[in-house]
Amino acid sequence: MAEVDPKAASPKLAPVSAAERIEALDVLRGAALLGILAMNIQSYTMPGAAYFFPTAYGDLTGVNYWAWYLSEIFARRKFITIFSMLFGAGIVLMQDRASATGRGWAGVHYRRMGVLWLFGMLHAYLLWEGDILVCYAICGLFLYLFRKVRTSRLLATGVVFLIFGSVTSLFFGWSAQYWPPESLEEFRNSWQPNLEELTTEISNMQGGWRSEIHHRAPSVLMIHIFYLPTHLIWRAGGCMLLGMAFFRWGWFSAQRSRRFYRSLIALALLVGLPLTIYGVHSQKASGWEPVFSFFMASQYNYWGSLPMAMGWVGAVMLLFRSSAWRSLVQRLAAVGRMALTNYLMQTIICTTLVCGHGFGKFSQLERREQACLVLAIWVIQMTYSHTWLKHYRFGPAEWLWRSLSYRQRQPFRR
């Protein structure tokens, strides 16, 4: 009797089909992606310093103040934390599927990360320096090594990553007193630029592709060389490891009780919200002094955003389980299934509106107008994502990502 190759006999590893998807996970991913835009919109439309220090540019009174304040309290770090956790959850999900087929998936995983890194580099240098895909691709390289680690160790390692990122930031803040005077002055000027520097940045961003890239490239390089290894990888990687653990416990798939999800909301209100509010007001009281605000006071939101993010998870899971909101849930799920496409589309829409290669409205939208733009994009993305997936299996970016990762052209139309 001829021997049977066990690999040949086992099912071929392939992208997740519509029937295999966990809808609650898609809904949560969609809500997180839309929530991220509430913060990114400031980076798209205003000089970079205004993202961290709101007095650096633009009016900060009346409705503009409240548009900034509410996004700062309820959105900054919260939705990107959820998005990072879900990226980690996806690695666990892929491992479970690979185990079921009896096939290894290292090759697929590393190709996926390589393609994601390429997408991120193009996104960062050509369109927007706030890209997160490069960071996710790098984190994904080492997170593969944790795919079989027991849940308690995932949780502990994630906390260690987060602590390291926090301590690094505090160290830089403490050490600022020993920096050379010219380095300290350069740092402060970068976050509180003068009128000439603001005018130059605005002119570059309104001037067309060449001047945009000329302005953007040094910022991207600085992020990748300095900010990525000292902060982003530790924060994102820590959240991903936590997400791997939480996914195994059923937090993201609506498997826990309503009482459990309500307790996550209570945790956000009782712990996360006070920490975040205190941090924001301490920054404001200091006049947004750069070293204190960026390295020290930011730690309140760094840690407060974790329970706040879990409160949002609880709220979305309760929404998912409510029949009254089924239409909204379906549209959020569609956004989540096309997360990569929608993430890139947010950049394309906003940069086309504000940058020189488009309509040149950079620096001309007040924060209240930014909020209106965010709401409009939410409606647009929930509508076209839901419609698109009635006719196609994937979003266009997801289709390309999967085809390159699996080295095989994936079916596109339904």
PAZATI-764453 format. One record per residue (C-alpha): residue number from 1; residue in three letters; z, x, y. Coordinates in steps of 0.05 Angstrom, whole numbers, plus 5000, padded with zeros to 4 digits. Layout:
% PAZATI-764453
[NUM; ALA; [Z; X; Y]]
...
//
This chain:
% PAZATI-764453
[1; MET; [5000; 5000; 5000]]
[2; ALA; [4980; 5028; 5068]]
[3; GLU; [5036; 5042; 5117]]
[4; VAL; [5039; 4999; 5180]]
[5; ASP; [5049; 5034; 5246]]
[6; PRO; [5109; 4999; 5277]]
[7; LYS; [5082; 5010; 5347]]
[8; ALA; [5016; 4979; 5328]]
[9; ALA; [5052; 4920; 5297]]
[10; SER; [5096; 4907; 5357]]
[11; PRO; [5073; 4865; 5416]]
[12; LYS; [5040; 4903; 5472]]
[13; LEU; [5082; 4912; 5535]]
[14; ALA; [5050; 4872; 5591]]
[15; PRO; [5069; 4843; 5659]]
[16; VAL; [5117; 4785; 5660]]
[17; SER; [5080; 4719; 5651]]
[18; ALA; [5095; 4657; 5692]]
[19; ALA; [5130; 4625; 5632]]
[20; GLU; [5176; 4686; 5624]]
[21; ARG; [5198; 4690; 5696]]
[22; ILE; [5270; 4673; 5716]]
[23; GLU; [5259; 4623; 5772]]
[24; ALA; [5328; 4633; 5803]]
[25; LEU; [5313; 4707; 5810]]
[26; ASP; [5247; 4691; 5846]]
[27; VAL; [5282; 4642; 5892]]
[28; LEU; [5335; 4694; 5911]]
[29; ARG; [5282; 4747; 5922]]
[30; GLY; [5242; 4701; 5966]]
[31; ALA; [5303; 4682; 6008]]
[32; ALA; [5322; 4756; 6015]]
[33; LEU; [5251; 4776; 6036]]
[34; LEU; [5249; 4722; 6090]]
[35; GLY; [5318; 4741; 6114]]
[36; ILE; [5298; 4815; 6121]]
[37; LEU; [5247; 4795; 6173]]
[38; ALA; [5302; 4770; 6219]]
[39; MET; [5322; 4843; 6230]]
[40; ASN; [5255; 4878; 6221]]
[41; ILE; [5224; 4836; 6276]]
[42; GLN; [5262; 4878; 6328]]
[43; SER; [5233; 4942; 6300]]
[44; TYR; [5162; 4913; 6298]]
[45; THR; [5162; 4888; 6370]]
[46; MET; [5209; 4932; 6411]]
[47; PRO; [5220; 5007; 6422]]
[48; GLY; [5256; 5037; 6362]]
[49; ALA; [5322; 5051; 6397]]
[50; ALA; [5332; 4977; 6410]]
[51; TYR; [5341; 4964; 6335]]
[52; PHE; [5407; 5002; 6334]]
[53; PHE; [5427; 4998; 6407]]
[54; PRO; [5408; 4930; 6437]]
[55; THR; [5419; 4952; 6509]]
[56; ALA; [5366; 5006; 6501]]
[57; TYR; [5311; 4956; 6517]]
[58; GLY; [5302; 4883; 6534]]
[59; ASP; [5346; 4828; 6562]]
[60; LEU; [5412; 4816; 6526]]
[61; THR; [5438; 4754; 6561]]
[62; GLY; [5439; 4679; 6545]]
[63; VAL; [5395; 4658; 6487]]
[64; ASN; [5370; 4729; 6478]]
[65; TYR; [5441; 4752; 6467]]
[66; TRP; [5455; 4698; 6415]]
[67; ALA; [5390; 4712; 6379]]
[68; TRP; [5410; 4785; 6373]]
[69; TYR; [5483; 4770; 6357]]
[70; LEU; [5471; 4720; 6301]]
[71; SER; [5419; 4764; 6268]]
[72; GLU; [5467; 4823; 6274]]
[73; ILE; [5524; 4785; 6241]]
[74; PHE; [5487; 4746; 6188]]
[75; ALA; [5425; 4787; 6173]]
[76; ARG; [5433; 4862; 6186]]
[77; ARG; [5441; 4897; 6118]]
[78; LYS; [5456; 4831; 6083]]
[79; PHE; [5386; 4812; 6058]]
[80; ILE; [5363; 4884; 6045]]
[81; THR; [5426; 4891; 6003]]
[82; ILE; [5405; 4831; 5961]]
[83; PHE; [5333; 4857; 5957]]
[84; SER; [5358; 4924; 5932]]
[85; MET; [5403; 4892; 5881]]
[86; LEU; [5345; 4852; 5854]]
[87; PHE; [5303; 4915; 5848]]
[88; GLY; [5357; 4942; 5802]]
[89; ALA; [5360; 4876; 5765]]
[90; GLY; [5285; 4882; 5753]]
[91; ILE; [5295; 4948; 5716]]
[92; VAL; [5346; 4915; 5669]]
[93; LEU; [5298; 4857; 5658]]
[94; MET; [5241; 4905; 5641]]
[95; GLN; [5286; 4943; 5593]]
[96; ASP; [5305; 4878; 5558]]
[97; ARG; [5231; 4859; 5550]]
[98; ALA; [5212; 4928; 5526]]
[99; SER; [5268; 4926; 5474]]
[100; ALA; [5242; 4858; 5450]]
[101; THR; [5173; 4887; 5439]]
[102; GLY; [5199; 4950; 5405]]
[103; ARG; [5159; 4994; 5453]]
[104; GLY; [5181; 5046; 5503]]
[105; TRP; [5162; 5034; 5575]]
[106; ALA; [5176; 5101; 5609]]
[107; GLY; [5102; 5112; 5624]]
[108; VAL; [5094; 5043; 5654]]
[109; HIS; [5157; 5050; 5695]]
[110; TYR; [5140; 5117; 5725]]
[111; ARG; [5069; 5095; 5740]]
[112; ARG; [5098; 5034; 5774]]
[113; MET; [5143; 5078; 5817]]
[114; GLY; [5085; 5125; 5833]]
[115; VAL; [5041; 5068; 5856]]
[116; LEU; [5098; 5039; 5896]]
[117; TRP; [5110; 5106; 5929]]
[118; LEU; [5036; 5109; 5948]]
[119; PHE; [5039; 5039; 5977]]
[120; GLY; [5100; 5059; 6016]]
[121; MET; [5070; 5123; 6045]]
[122; LEU; [5008; 5086; 6069]]
[123; HIS; [5052; 5030; 6096]]
[124; ALA; [5098; 5078; 6133]]
[125; TYR; [5046; 5124; 6165]]
[126; LEU; [4991; 5073; 6179]]
[127; LEU; [5031; 5011; 6199]]
[128; TRP; [5106; 5016; 6207]]
[129; GLU; [5159; 5070; 6202]]
[130; GLY; [5212; 5022; 6176]]
[131; ASP; [5182; 5021; 6106]]
[132; ILE; [5231; 5015; 6048]]
[133; LEU; [5181; 5023; 5990]]
[134; VAL; [5184; 5099; 5989]]
[135; CYS; [5259; 5096; 5983]]
[136; TYR; [5255; 5044; 5927]]
[137; ALA; [5204; 5085; 5888]]
[138; ILE; [5247; 5148; 5892]]
[139; CYS; [5310; 5109; 5871]]
[140; GLY; [5270; 5078; 5814]]
[141; LEU; [5256; 5148; 5785]]
[142; PHE; [5329; 5162; 5770]]
[143; LEU; [5351; 5090; 5759]]
[144; TYR; [5310; 5089; 5695]]
[145; LEU; [5362; 5136; 5666]]
[146; PHE; [5415; 5082; 5675]]
[147; ARG; [5377; 5026; 5640]]
[148; LYS; [5421; 5028; 5578]]
[149; VAL; [5487; 5047; 5611]]
[150; ARG; [5543; 4997; 5598]]
[151; THR; [5557; 4947; 5653]]
[152; SER; [5625; 4973; 5675]]
[153; ARG; [5596; 5043; 5685]]
[154; LEU; [5538; 5016; 5725]]
[155; LEU; [5587; 4982; 5771]]
[156; ALA; [5630; 5044; 5779]]
[157; THR; [5570; 5089; 5791]]
[158; GLY; [5543; 5041; 5843]]
[159; VAL; [5609; 5042; 5881]]
[160; VAL; [5609; 5119; 5878]]
[161; PHE; [5539; 5120; 5908]]
[162; LEU; [5560; 5073; 5964]]
[163; ILE; [5623; 5114; 5978]]
[164; PHE; [5582; 5178; 5982]]
[165; GLY; [5534; 5146; 6032]]
[166; SER; [5593; 5122; 6074]]
[167; VAL; [5629; 5189; 6072]]
[168; THR; [5565; 5225; 6092]]
[169; SER; [5558; 5181; 6153]]
[170; LEU; [5631; 5191; 6173]]
[171; PHE; [5624; 5266; 6164]]
[172; PHE; [5565; 5269; 6212]]
[173; GLY; [5604; 5228; 6262]]
[174; TRP; [5665; 5273; 6256]]
[175; SER; [5624; 5337; 6259]]
[176; ALA; [5587; 5316; 6323]]
[177; GLN; [5641; 5349; 6364]]
[178; TYR; [5619; 5416; 6335]]
[179; TRP; [5544; 5406; 6345]]
[180; PRO; [5508; 5451; 6394]]
[181; PRO; [5507; 5415; 6462]]
[182; GLU; [5431; 5411; 6462]]
[183; SER; [5431; 5378; 6392]]
[184; LEU; [5482; 5327; 6413]]
[185; GLU; [5444; 5312; 6477]]
[186; GLU; [5379; 5304; 6438]]
[187; PHE; [5412; 5255; 6390]]
[188; ARG; [5441; 5213; 6446]]
[189; ASN; [5374; 5212; 6483]]
[190; SER; [5338; 5190; 6420]]
[191; TRP; [5381; 5127; 6416]]
[192; GLN; [5388; 5115; 6491]]
[193; PRO; [5321; 5138; 6517]]
[194; ASN; [5306; 5142; 6591]]
[195; LEU; [5252; 5101; 6626]]
[196; GLU; [5200; 5156; 6619]]
[197; GLU; [5211; 5161; 6544]]
[198; LEU; [5208; 5085; 6536]]
[199; THR; [5144; 5081; 6577]]
[200; THR; [5112; 5135; 6533]]
[201; GLU; [5131; 5099; 6469]]
[202; ILE; [5105; 5032; 6494]]
[203; SER; [5040; 5064; 6518]]
[204; ASN; [5030; 5097; 6450]]
[205; MET; [5043; 5033; 6412]]
[206; GLN; [4995; 4994; 6456]]
[207; GLY; [4941; 5047; 6455]]
[208; GLY; [4907; 5039; 6387]]
[209; TRP; [4910; 5069; 6318]]
[210; ARG; [4908; 5142; 6339]]
[211; SER; [4963; 5138; 6390]]
[212; GLU; [5005; 5093; 6344]]
[213; ILE; [5002; 5144; 6287]]
[214; HIS; [5015; 5201; 6335]]
[215; HIS; [5080; 5167; 6355]]
[216; ARG; [5098; 5141; 6286]]
[217; ALA; [5086; 5203; 6243]]
[218; PRO; [5144; 5246; 6269]]
[219; SER; [5193; 5187; 6261]]
[220; VAL; [5170; 5175; 6189]]
[221; LEU; [5176; 5249; 6173]]
[222; MET; [5246; 5251; 6201]]
[223; ILE; [5266; 5190; 6160]]
[224; HIS; [5238; 5220; 6096]]
[225; ILE; [5266; 5290; 6106]]
[226; PHE; [5335; 5273; 6134]]
[227; TYR; [5354; 5199; 6133]]
[228; LEU; [5328; 5185; 6063]]
[229; PRO; [5368; 5238; 6025]]
[230; THR; [5431; 5232; 6067]]
[231; HIS; [5437; 5157; 6072]]
[232; LEU; [5381; 5111; 6047]]
[233; ILE; [5379; 5134; 5974]]
[234; TRP; [5455; 5128; 5967]]
[235; ARG; [5459; 5060; 5998]]
[236; ALA; [5397; 5030; 5964]]
[237; GLY; [5412; 5065; 5898]]
[238; GLY; [5484; 5040; 5899]]
[239; CYS; [5462; 4969; 5912]]
[240; MET; [5411; 4974; 5856]]
[241; LEU; [5463; 4997; 5807]]
[242; LEU; [5509; 4939; 5827]]
[243; GLY; [5449; 4892; 5819]]
[244; MET; [5438; 4917; 5748]]
[245; ALA; [5510; 4900; 5732]]
[246; PHE; [5510; 4832; 5767]]
[247; PHE; [5445; 4812; 5733]]
[248; ARG; [5476; 4825; 5665]]
[249; TRP; [5534; 4781; 5685]]
[250; GLY; [5486; 4724; 5702]]
[251; TRP; [5501; 4723; 5777]]
[252; PHE; [5427; 4722; 5798]]
[253; SER; [5401; 4672; 5747]]
[254; ALA; [5446; 4613; 5765]]
[255; GLN; [5485; 4620; 5699]]
[256; ARG; [5554; 4620; 5731]]
[257; SER; [5593; 4558; 5752]]
[258; ARG; [5588; 4525; 5819]]
[259; ARG; [5660; 4544; 5830]]
[260; PHE; [5642; 4617; 5820]]
[261; TYR; [5586; 4614; 5871]]
[262; ARG; [5631; 4579; 5921]]
[263; SER; [5681; 4635; 5912]]
[264; LEU; [5627; 4685; 5932]]
[265; ILE; [5616; 4645; 5996]]
[266; ALA; [5691; 4645; 6008]]
[267; LEU; [5692; 4721; 5998]]
[268; ALA; [5638; 4728; 6051]]
[269; LEU; [5674; 4685; 6101]]
[270; LEU; [5743; 4714; 6090]]
[271; VAL; [5726; 4788; 6082]]
[272; GLY; [5654; 4804; 6100]]
[273; LEU; [5648; 4762; 6163]]
[274; PRO; [5711; 4789; 6198]]
[275; LEU; [5692; 4861; 6181]]
[276; THR; [5622; 4852; 6208]]
[277; ILE; [5645; 4817; 6272]]
[278; TYR; [5698; 4871; 6285]]
[279; GLY; [5646; 4926; 6276]]
[280; VAL; [5597; 4894; 6324]]
[281; HIS; [5649; 4882; 6378]]
[282; SER; [5677; 4953; 6371]]
[283; GLN; [5606; 4980; 6383]]
[284; LYS; [5598; 4934; 6443]]
[285; ALA; [5666; 4956; 6471]]
[286; SER; [5644; 5028; 6468]]
[287; GLY; [5581; 5012; 6506]]
[288; TRP; [5543; 5029; 6443]]
[289; GLU; [5561; 5102; 6449]]
[290; PRO; [5510; 5133; 6400]]
[291; VAL; [5554; 5178; 6357]]
[292; PHE; [5611; 5127; 6350]]
[293; SER; [5564; 5067; 6340]]
[294; PHE; [5514; 5099; 6293]]
[295; PHE; [5561; 5139; 6248]]
[296; MET; [5631; 5108; 6254]]
[297; ALA; [5632; 5035; 6276]]
[298; SER; [5572; 5020; 6233]]
[299; GLN; [5616; 5028; 6172]]
[300; TYR; [5647; 4960; 6183]]
[301; ASN; [5580; 4927; 6170]]
[302; TYR; [5563; 4979; 6117]]
[303; TRP; [5620; 4951; 6074]]
[304; GLY; [5624; 4881; 6104]]
[305; SER; [5551; 4869; 6087]]
[306; LEU; [5567; 4873; 6012]]
[307; PRO; [5611; 4811; 6009]]
[308; MET; [5567; 4778; 6061]]
[309; ALA; [5506; 4790; 6016]]
[310; MET; [5543; 4760; 5957]]
[311; GLY; [5559; 4699; 5999]]
[312; TRP; [5485; 4690; 6011]]
[313; VAL; [5474; 4697; 5936]]
[314; GLY; [5524; 4642; 5924]]
[315; ALA; [5492; 4597; 5975]]
[316; VAL; [5422; 4607; 5946]]
[317; MET; [5445; 4596; 5875]]
[318; LEU; [5478; 4530; 5896]]
[319; LEU; [5414; 4511; 5932]]
[320; PHE; [5375; 4527; 5869]]
[321; ARG; [5419; 4481; 5827]]
[322; SER; [5413; 4423; 5876]]
[323; SER; [5357; 4373; 5861]]
[324; ALA; [5356; 4351; 5934]]
[325; TRP; [5324; 4417; 5956]]
[326; ARG; [5273; 4424; 5900]]
[327; SER; [5212; 4429; 5946]]
[328; LEU; [5245; 4485; 5987]]
[329; VAL; [5266; 4521; 5923]]
[330; GLN; [5195; 4520; 5896]]
[331; ARG; [5168; 4551; 5960]]
[332; LEU; [5222; 4605; 5962]]
[333; ALA; [5205; 4621; 5889]]
[334; ALA; [5132; 4629; 5908]]
[335; VAL; [5151; 4677; 5964]]
[336; GLY; [5193; 4716; 5914]]
[337; ARG; [5138; 4720; 5863]]
[338; MET; [5093; 4750; 5917]]
[339; ALA; [5148; 4794; 5947]]
[340; LEU; [5106; 4857; 5954]]
[341; THR; [5047; 4820; 5984]]
[342; ASN; [5092; 4782; 6032]]
[343; TYR; [5131; 4845; 6052]]
[344; LEU; [5066; 4879; 6071]]
[345; MET; [5039; 4816; 6103]]
[346; GLN; [5099; 4812; 6149]]
[347; THR; [5081; 4881; 6174]]
[348; ILE; [5007; 4865; 6181]]
[349; ILE; [5020; 4800; 6219]]
[350; CYS; [5071; 4830; 6266]]
[351; THR; [5036; 4896; 6280]]
[352; THR; [4970; 4861; 6291]]
[353; LEU; [5004; 4817; 6342]]
[354; VAL; [5041; 4872; 6380]]
[355; CYS; [5006; 4939; 6369]]
[356; GLY; [4945; 4968; 6404]]
[357; HIS; [4900; 4959; 6344]]
[358; GLY; [4913; 4884; 6352]]
[359; PHE; [4935; 4842; 6411]]
[360; GLY; [4978; 4896; 6445]]
[361; LYS; [5040; 4854; 6457]]
[362; PHE; [5089; 4910; 6439]]
[363; SER; [5153; 4906; 6482]]
[364; GLN; [5132; 4839; 6511]]
[365; LEU; [5170; 4792; 6465]]
[366; GLU; [5242; 4776; 6484]]
[367; ARG; [5292; 4766; 6427]]
[368; ARG; [5288; 4690; 6432]]
[369; GLU; [5213; 4695; 6424]]
[370; GLN; [5222; 4742; 6365]]
[371; ALA; [5266; 4689; 6332]]
[372; CYS; [5211; 4637; 6341]]
[373; LEU; [5160; 4685; 6311]]
[374; VAL; [5206; 4695; 6251]]
[375; LEU; [5211; 4621; 6239]]
[376; ALA; [5135; 4613; 6244]]
[377; ILE; [5123; 4669; 6193]]
[378; TRP; [5174; 4638; 6146]]
[379; VAL; [5136; 4572; 6147]]
[380; ILE; [5069; 4608; 6139]]
[381; GLN; [5092; 4650; 6080]]
[382; MET; [5126; 4593; 6043]]
[383; THR; [5064; 4551; 6052]]
[384; TYR; [5009; 4600; 6033]]
[385; SER; [5050; 4632; 5976]]
[386; HIS; [5060; 4564; 5944]]
[387; THR; [4986; 4547; 5952]]
[388; TRP; [4961; 4615; 5930]]
[389; LEU; [4999; 4614; 5864]]
[390; LYS; [4967; 4547; 5845]]
[391; HIS; [4901; 4585; 5839]]
[392; TYR; [4921; 4657; 5823]]
[393; ARG; [4969; 4689; 5775]]
[394; PHE; [4994; 4742; 5824]]
[395; GLY; [4993; 4760; 5897]]
[396; PRO; [4939; 4811; 5913]]
[397; ALA; [4987; 4869; 5922]]
[398; GLU; [5024; 4850; 5857]]
[399; TRP; [4957; 4846; 5820]]
[400; LEU; [4937; 4916; 5843]]
[401; TRP; [5006; 4944; 5829]]
[402; ARG; [5006; 4917; 5758]]
[403; SER; [4934; 4936; 5743]]
[404; LEU; [4947; 5009; 5764]]
[405; SER; [5014; 5011; 5728]]
[406; TYR; [4988; 4985; 5662]]
[407; ARG; [4921; 5022; 5670]]
[408; GLN; [4885; 4958; 5655]]
[409; ARG; [4854; 4905; 5700]]
[410; GLN; [4900; 4845; 5699]]
[411; PRO; [4874; 4773; 5699]]
[412; PHE; [4876; 4746; 5769]]
[413; ARG; [4852; 4674; 5771]]
[414; ARG; [4888; 4619; 5733]]
//
